[in-house]
Amino acid sequence: MSPDVVKAILTNWQSAPIDDRLRAALAFLEQVTLRPASVTAPDAAALLEAGIPADGVRELLYVCFLFNVLDRLADGLDFDMPDDTTKARMSFLAHKLGYGVAKLPG
């Protein structure tokens, strides 16, 4: 994915030039994060209809859970933001090793 597409997603994922699967995933993740009590089985089924396999839906939720917990911990404990060099190093490692390194069992 190009840096321009990533920037467009971060600016406004709803109008970014992305495919329907990614758009469905981002809409679901926004709902899970901001309005968790509103999530229903049909919301998850919409991901399957968009072409995301059940394992992919599970992974979306795992990553969402981890990021939400880390974000709340960082806010609550007033974590310092890493500098640009550290961010680049962390991004490189996440890209090379993948998020599967921290995969939850099951």
N, C-alpha and C positions, 0 to 999 in steps of 0.2 A: 504494500500500500504506500502510495507516495506521501511525502510530507504535506503536500497541499490538501490531499484528501483527509489526512489526520487532522489538520488544522480546521478544515471545514466541519468535520465531525465534532470537534471540541467546541467550535463556535455555535453550531446548531445542527445536531445530528438529523433532525427532521427534514432539513433541506439539503443535506450533504449528498454528493453523488455516490451513493452506495447501493448495493443490491438489496433486494427485498428480505433476504434472510438476515442480514446484518441489521437492517432497519427494524425488523420484528424483534430481534434479540435486544436491541437498545431500548425499544419501547417497553419491553417486558422488564428489563433491568431497572429502568426508571420507575416503573410501577412498583416493583418489589422494594426498591430503596425508599421511595417517597410516600407510597400509599400501600404498605404491605397488607393491611386489613382488607383491601379491596381485591386482592388477587384471588381468582377462582380457577377451577379446573379448565373452563373454556379459554382462559387467558394462556394457560400452558399449552392447551391443544392447538391454539393458533400458531405456536412455534413449530409444532409438528407439521401443521398444514403448510407452513412457509418453507419446509424442507430441512428443518433442523432435527436430527435424530434424537431419540430419548436420552442417549448418553451425552449428547451435546447440551441438552437442556439441563441435565444434572451438573455438568461442568460449568455452565453459565452461573448456576446458583451457587456452586462452591466458590467460584472466583468472586462473585458479588458479595457473598457472606464474608469472605476473607478481607476484601477491600473495605467493606463497611465497618467491620470490627477494627481494622487497623486505623481507619480514618477517625473513628470515635476515640480510640486510645491516643492517637496523636494529638487530637484536639484536647482531650482531657488531661493529658500529661504535658502539653505544650512542647511537643517535639520540635526540634530545629529542622528546617528544610535543608536537604543536602545541596551542596554547591553544584554548579553545572558539570564539573569533572566527575563528581561522584554519581550524579544522575546518569551521565553517559555510560559510566562503568556498570552501574546497576542495570541499565537498559540492555547493554551488550550481553551481560550474563543471563538476564531473563530471556533474551532472544535465543542465545545459544543453548541454554539448559532447559528452557521452557518452564511453564508453570507446573508441569507434571512433577517436578522435584518436590513440591510441597503438596502433592495430591493426597486427598483424604482417602482413607480406606473405604471400600464398598463400591 
